[in-house]
Amino acid sequence: MTHLWQANGILVIILVLFVGALAGCDPESEGELCDDDTGACVRVARPILGNYDGIVQDTIAGVGGAQLTISNRIDHPLSPNPNEGFSEISGNWQVTFSNPADNSGGFFEGILTGLTVTGKLTSSDPTRCSFNIGATLITDDRLEGTYTSTNCSPVRTGTFAISK
């Protein structure tokens, strides 16, 4: 009789683990993507599309205004980190300073992995600076980060804080 109870106990544990795994993989759940072929689910970044406005602190131009519109997002369930998917994101950006010669804008493209954004700001004017950025999604509607120019002399760096 003891062997039957132990076998039933193991069966119950296996069923609980299986049902728990299925419950954690809900294709309708926000923040998860599931592979239709394998059933494997991964977490993806929070909603990020929209218009952001805020401030930028530039090492050369000083304090200015920053705008970023993230208008495109393509989610990918496969990622270097198996617990987290990633998204390709893109849109447009604009910075304005008290000296109009420091103003710039153009195209943004990047990768969102979890709460981290890495990407490039390419100026629409090829004679102007482009920038590499790194940012963190602080909340569902706030990004904070840093940037460094990629084709400027002297090198420009700075910080930004923008919100929807």
WOCORHU-V491691 format. One record per residue. N is the residue number from 1. RES is the residue in one small letter. PHI is phi in radians with two decimals (none if undefined). PSI is psi as a letter, one per 30 degrees, with the letter a starting at -180 (999 if undefined). Layout:
# WOCORHU-V491691
((N RES PHI PSI) (N RES PHI PSI))
This chain:
# WOCORHU-V491691
((1 m none e) (2 t -1.10 e) (3 h -1.14 e) (4 l -1.15 e) (5 w -1.12 e) (6 q -1.11 e) (7 a -1.12 e) (8 n -1.12 e) (9 g -1.11 e) (10 i -1.14 e) (11 l -1.06 e) (12 v -1.11 e) (13 i -1.09 e) (14 i -1.08 e) (15 l -1.11 e) (16 v -1.09 e) (17 l -1.10 e) (18 f -1.13 e) (19 v -1.13 e) (20 g -1.09 e) (21 a -1.14 e) (22 l -1.16 e) (23 a -1.11 e) (24 g -1.35 f) (25 c -2.07 i) (26 d -1.89 j) (27 p -1.02 f) (28 e -1.52 f) (29 s -1.26 k) (30 e -1.14 k) (31 g 1.63 g) (32 e -2.34 k) (33 l -2.13 k) (34 c -2.10 k) (35 d -1.38 k) (36 d -1.09 e) (37 d -1.37 e) (38 t -1.76 f) (39 g 1.40 f) (40 a -1.25 k) (41 c -2.05 k) (42 v -2.34 l) (43 r -1.37 k) (44 v -2.17 l) (45 a -1.13 l) (46 r -1.18 l) (47 p -1.01 k) (48 i -2.29 f) (49 l -1.08 k) (50 g 2.51 a) (51 n -1.77 k) (52 y -1.97 k) (53 d -2.34 k) (54 g 3.07 b) (55 i -2.07 l) (56 v -2.27 k) (57 q -2.06 j) (58 d -1.76 k) (59 t -1.15 f) (60 i -1.87 e) (61 a -1.54 f) (62 g 1.51 b) (63 v -1.50 k) (64 g -2.61 a) (65 g -1.71 k) (66 a -2.27 k) (67 q -2.26 k) (68 l -2.42 k) (69 t -1.97 j) (70 i -1.75 j) (71 s -1.91 f) (72 n -2.30 k) (73 r -2.59 k) (74 i -2.10 j) (75 d -1.50 k) (76 h -2.19 j) (77 p -1.28 f) (78 l -1.60 k) (79 s -2.59 l) (80 p -1.02 f) (81 n -1.74 j) (82 p -1.14 f) (83 n -1.63 f) (84 e -2.59 k) (85 g -1.39 a) (86 f -2.41 l) (87 s -2.27 k) (88 e -1.49 k) (89 i -2.25 l) (90 s -2.72 l) (91 g 2.98 b) (92 n -2.30 l) (93 w -2.40 l) (94 q -2.71 k) (95 v -2.19 k) (96 t -2.29 k) (97 f -2.24 l) (98 s -1.12 e) (99 n -1.64 j) (100 p -0.99 f) (101 a -1.14 f) (102 d -1.58 f) (103 n -1.21 k) (104 s -2.79 l) (105 g -3.06 l) (106 g 2.89 b) (107 f -1.83 k) (108 f -2.02 k) (109 e -2.47 k) (110 g -2.83 a) (111 i -2.17 k) (112 l -1.92 j) (113 t -2.13 j) (114 g 1.09 c) (115 l -1.88 g) (116 t -1.87 k) (117 v -1.98 k) (118 t -2.20 k) (119 g -3.11 a) (120 k -2.36 k) (121 l -1.81 j) (122 t -1.81 k) (123 s -1.25 k) (124 s -1.28 f) (125 d -1.79 j) (126 p -1.09 f) (127 t -1.51 f) (128 r -1.71 l) (129 c -1.16 k) (130 s -1.93 l) (131 f -2.39 k) (132 n -1.63 k) (133 i -2.17 l) (134 g -2.42 k) (135 a -2.55 l) (136 t -2.18 k) (137 l -1.38 j) (138 i -1.20 e) (139 t -2.38 a) (140 d -1.08 f) (141 d -2.29 g) (142 r -2.45 k) (143 l -2.02 k) (144 e -2.32 k) (145 g -2.98 a) (146 t -2.29 l) (147 y -2.53 l) (148 t -2.47 k) (149 s -1.21 l) (150 t -1.96 f) (151 n -2.51 h) (152 c -2.26 l) (153 s -2.37 k) (154 p -1.28 l) (155 v -1.13 k) (156 r -1.89 k) (157 t -2.37 l) (158 g 3.10 a) (159 t -2.21 l) (160 f -2.56 l) (161 a -2.47 j) (162 i -2.29 k) (163 s -2.39 l) (164 k -1.38 999))
